[in-house]
């Protein structure tokens, strides 16, 4: 069965956000890095939603790549500390940008909102 959501980021993000979303019944897969994300995708795993908690330069690479792979059907939610990067990340193809620090419940709301919009 394909997971609903892939969370990409540091270990703490994977634990916090993954645990919350699993508790609400979402199938989760995780990756600690861009390269691990590509390896997972190369195995044919295609989540419908991505939650990305990465540094700005990595986002500039990954967001357009995910958009190219999944097209308009993929939801991309970015969590970031650099508010100045928001416009560029959204222009690159992200659907939503949440500014750190973000409450775990805000992640749940963003995932649910994006899923309803599909």
Backbone as numpy.savetxt, mean C-alpha at the origin, in Angstrom:
# Nx Ny Nz CAx CAy CAz Cx Cy Cz
-5.62 -18.86 -2.66 -6.46 -17.67 -2.66 -5.58 -16.42 -2.66
-5.92 -15.47 -3.49 -5.16 -14.22 -3.57 -5.44 -13.35 -2.34
-4.40 -12.71 -1.80 -4.63 -11.78 -0.69 -5.32 -10.52 -1.19
-6.08 -9.88 -0.33 -6.74 -8.62 -0.66 -5.74 -7.47 -0.70
-4.79 -7.48 0.25 -3.94 -6.33 0.50 -2.49 -6.75 0.63
-1.59 -5.96 0.03 -0.16 -6.11 0.28 0.31 -4.88 1.04
0.97 -5.10 2.15 1.56 -4.02 2.93 3.06 -4.07 2.69
3.62 -2.93 2.28 5.05 -2.84 1.99 5.64 -1.79 2.91
6.63 -2.20 3.72 7.25 -1.25 4.62 8.11 -1.92 5.67
8.45 -1.15 6.67 9.27 -1.63 7.78 8.50 -2.66 8.60
9.22 -3.49 9.31 8.64 -4.58 10.09 7.52 -4.09 11.02
7.71 -2.96 11.68 6.69 -2.47 12.61 5.41 -2.12 11.88
5.52 -1.54 10.70 4.33 -1.24 9.90 3.59 -2.52 9.52
4.37 -3.53 9.13 3.76 -4.80 8.72 2.97 -5.41 9.88
3.54 -5.35 11.07 2.89 -5.93 12.25 1.65 -5.13 12.62
1.79 -3.81 12.71 0.68 -2.96 13.15 -0.47 -2.98 12.16
-0.19 -2.63 10.92 -1.26 -2.53 9.92 -1.77 -3.90 9.51
-0.87 -4.86 9.37 -1.27 -6.21 9.00 -2.18 -6.84 10.03
-1.82 -6.70 11.29 -2.65 -7.25 12.37 -4.03 -6.64 12.41
-4.09 -5.34 12.25 -5.37 -4.65 12.26 -6.26 -5.14 11.11
-5.71 -5.15 9.90 -6.51 -5.51 8.73 -6.90 -6.98 8.72
-6.01 -7.86 9.21 -6.36 -9.27 9.34 -7.53 -9.45 10.29
-7.53 -8.66 11.36 -8.61 -8.72 12.34 -9.96 -8.37 11.76
-9.96 -7.65 10.66 -11.20 -7.29 9.97 -11.48 -8.19 8.77
-10.74 -9.29 8.70 -11.04 -10.31 7.70 -10.34 -10.17 6.35
-9.43 -9.23 6.24 -8.72 -9.06 4.97 -7.57 -10.07 4.88
-7.38 -10.61 3.69 -6.22 -11.45 3.42 -5.03 -10.53 3.17
-3.93 -10.80 3.86 -2.76 -9.90 3.83 -1.54 -10.65 3.35
-0.74 -9.96 2.53 0.62 -10.39 2.24 1.50 -9.18 2.51
2.77 -9.42 2.82 3.66 -8.33 3.19 4.99 -8.41 2.45
5.66 -7.26 2.41 7.00 -7.19 1.85 7.76 -6.11 2.61
9.04 -6.38 2.88 9.87 -5.42 3.60 10.57 -4.42 2.69
10.53 -4.65 1.38 11.30 -3.81 0.46 10.67 -3.84 -0.93
11.17 -2.97 -1.78 10.72 -2.95 -3.17 11.06 -4.28 -3.84
12.29 -4.75 -3.64 12.69 -5.99 -4.30 11.83 -7.16 -3.84
11.49 -7.22 -2.58 10.62 -8.29 -2.08 9.21 -8.16 -2.68
8.76 -6.93 -2.90 7.47 -6.69 -3.54 7.46 -7.27 -4.95
8.53 -6.98 -5.71 8.62 -7.50 -7.08 8.69 -9.03 -7.10
9.40 -9.61 -6.16 9.48 -11.08 -6.09 8.08 -11.66 -5.84
7.36 -11.08 -4.91 6.01 -11.55 -4.61 5.11 -11.44 -5.83
5.17 -10.31 -6.52 4.33 -10.10 -7.70 4.74 -11.05 -8.84
6.03 -11.36 -8.93 6.50 -12.27 -9.99 5.95 -13.69 -9.80
5.49 -14.00 -8.60 4.89 -15.31 -8.32 3.41 -15.36 -8.68
2.91 -14.27 -9.26 1.50 -14.22 -9.67 0.55 -13.74 -8.61
1.07 -13.30 -7.48 0.21 -12.78 -6.42 -0.21 -11.36 -6.81
-1.52 -11.10 -6.82 -2.05 -9.82 -7.28 -3.09 -9.27 -6.30
-2.63 -8.62 -5.23 -3.58 -7.98 -4.32 -4.32 -6.85 -5.04
-5.48 -6.51 -4.54 -6.24 -5.41 -5.13 -5.92 -4.07 -4.48
-5.28 -4.11 -3.31 -4.93 -2.89 -2.58 -3.50 -3.00 -2.07
-2.76 -1.90 -2.18 -1.40 -1.81 -1.66 -1.36 -0.70 -0.62
-0.77 -0.99 0.53 -0.51 0.02 1.56 1.00 0.13 1.64
1.52 1.30 1.27 2.96 1.51 1.18 3.43 2.46 2.26
4.38 2.02 3.06 4.99 2.83 4.11 6.50 2.81 3.87
6.92 3.56 2.86 8.32 3.58 2.43 8.84 5.01 2.39
10.14 5.14 2.21 10.76 6.47 2.06 10.45 7.02 0.66
10.50 8.33 0.54 10.10 9.03 -0.67 10.75 8.50 -1.96
12.08 8.33 -2.03 12.66 7.87 -3.30 12.13 6.49 -3.73
11.89 5.62 -2.76 11.37 4.29 -3.08 9.95 4.38 -3.63
9.17 5.31 -3.10 7.80 5.48 -3.57 7.76 5.93 -5.02
8.71 6.78 -5.39 8.75 7.27 -6.77 8.98 6.13 -7.76
9.63 5.08 -7.32 9.83 3.90 -8.17 8.62 2.96 -8.11
8.15 2.69 -6.91 7.16 1.63 -6.73 5.75 2.03 -7.16
5.32 3.23 -6.85 3.94 3.62 -7.17 3.64 3.50 -8.67
4.46 4.08 -9.56 4.16 3.93 -10.99 4.26 2.47 -11.46
5.16 1.69 -10.87 5.29 0.28 -11.25 4.03 -0.49 -10.88
3.50 -0.25 -9.69 2.26 -0.93 -9.28 1.09 -0.50 -10.16
1.05 0.78 -10.50 -0.02 1.28 -11.36 0.08 0.62 -12.74
1.29 0.45 -13.25 1.48 -0.18 -14.55 1.08 -1.66 -14.52
1.37 -2.33 -13.42 1.05 -3.75 -13.29 -0.46 -3.96 -13.12
-1.07 -3.17 -12.25 -2.47 -3.41 -11.91 -3.47 -2.52 -12.60
-3.00 -1.49 -13.27 -3.92 -0.58 -13.93 -4.79 0.17 -12.95
-5.94 0.56 -13.42 -6.86 1.35 -12.59 -7.53 0.52 -11.51
-7.46 -0.80 -11.61 -8.13 -1.67 -10.65 -7.40 -1.77 -9.32
-6.15 -1.38 -9.28 -5.34 -1.47 -8.07 -5.50 -0.18 -7.26
-5.68 -0.36 -5.95 -5.76 0.79 -5.04 -4.41 0.93 -4.36
-3.85 2.14 -4.37 -2.54 2.38 -3.78 -2.69 3.46 -2.72
-2.43 3.07 -1.48 -2.50 3.98 -0.33 -1.09 4.16 0.19
-0.64 5.41 0.26 0.72 5.72 0.70 0.66 6.38 2.06
1.54 5.92 2.95 1.71 6.52 4.27 3.08 7.19 4.25
3.13 8.49 4.51 4.41 9.17 4.43 4.55 10.31 5.42
5.79 10.66 5.69 6.09 11.75 6.62 6.35 13.06 5.89
6.64 12.98 4.61 7.00 14.17 3.84 5.76 14.72 3.14
5.10 15.67 3.79 3.88 16.23 3.24 4.12 16.90 1.89
5.32 17.42 1.68 5.64 18.07 0.41 5.62 17.07 -0.74
5.79 15.80 -0.44 5.80 14.76 -1.48 4.40 14.33 -1.88
3.41 14.74 -1.14 2.03 14.27 -1.36 1.57 14.46 -2.80
1.68 15.66 -3.32 1.19 15.95 -4.67 1.91 15.09 -5.72
3.21 14.95 -5.57 3.97 14.16 -6.54 3.59 12.68 -6.47
3.43 12.16 -5.28 3.05 10.76 -5.11 1.67 10.50 -5.72
0.74 11.41 -5.50 -0.58 11.26 -6.09 -0.51 11.37 -7.61
0.33 12.25 -8.11 0.51 12.38 -9.55 1.12 11.11 -10.14
1.98 10.44 -9.38 2.61 9.20 -9.83 1.62 8.04 -9.91
0.45 8.19 -9.27 -0.56 7.14 -9.39 -1.16 6.64 -8.10
-0.73 7.15 -6.95 -1.34 6.73 -5.69 -2.77 7.26 -5.61
-3.64 6.50 -4.96 -5.02 6.93 -4.78 -5.19 7.81 -3.55
-4.36 7.57 -2.54 -4.53 8.27 -1.28 -3.18 8.41 -0.59
-2.97 9.53 0.11 -1.75 9.78 0.87 -2.17 10.10 2.30
-1.68 9.32 3.25 -1.95 9.55 4.67 -0.66 10.03 5.32
-0.74 11.16 6.01 0.45 11.75 6.63 0.72 11.12 7.99
2.00 10.77 8.22 2.43 10.23 9.51 2.46 11.34 10.54
2.24 11.03 11.79 1.84 9.71 12.30 0.36 9.45 11.97
0.08 8.23 11.61 -1.28 7.85 11.23 -1.79 6.80 12.21
-3.02 6.97 12.62 -3.64 6.00 13.52 -4.00 4.75 12.71
-3.84 3.57 13.28 -4.18 2.35 12.54 -5.61 2.36 12.00
-6.53 2.97 12.74 -7.92 3.03 12.29 -8.05 3.82 10.99
-7.16 4.79 10.78 -7.19 5.56 9.53 -6.81 4.68 8.35
-5.94 3.71 8.58 -5.58 2.75 7.53 -6.81 1.92 7.16
-7.52 1.45 8.16 -8.73 0.66 7.92 -9.74 1.48 7.12
-9.96 2.72 7.53 -10.91 3.59 6.81 -10.47 3.80 5.36
-9.18 4.01 5.14 -8.68 4.23 3.78 -8.87 2.98 2.92
-8.60 1.82 3.47 -8.78 0.57 2.72 -10.25 0.37 2.40
-11.11 0.59 3.36 -12.54 0.40 3.13 -13.06 1.41 2.11
-12.63 2.64 2.20 -13.07 3.67 1.26 -12.64 3.31 -0.15
-11.39 2.95 -0.31 -10.89 2.62 -1.64 -11.58 1.39 -2.20
-11.88 0.43 -1.35 -12.55 -0.79 -1.84 -13.97 -0.48 -2.27
-14.65 0.42 -1.58 -16.01 0.79 -1.98 -16.00 1.52 -3.30
-14.93 2.25 -3.58 -14.85 3.07 -4.79 -14.61 2.22 -6.03
-14.31 0.94 -5.88 -14.01 0.12 -7.06 -15.26 -0.36 -7.75
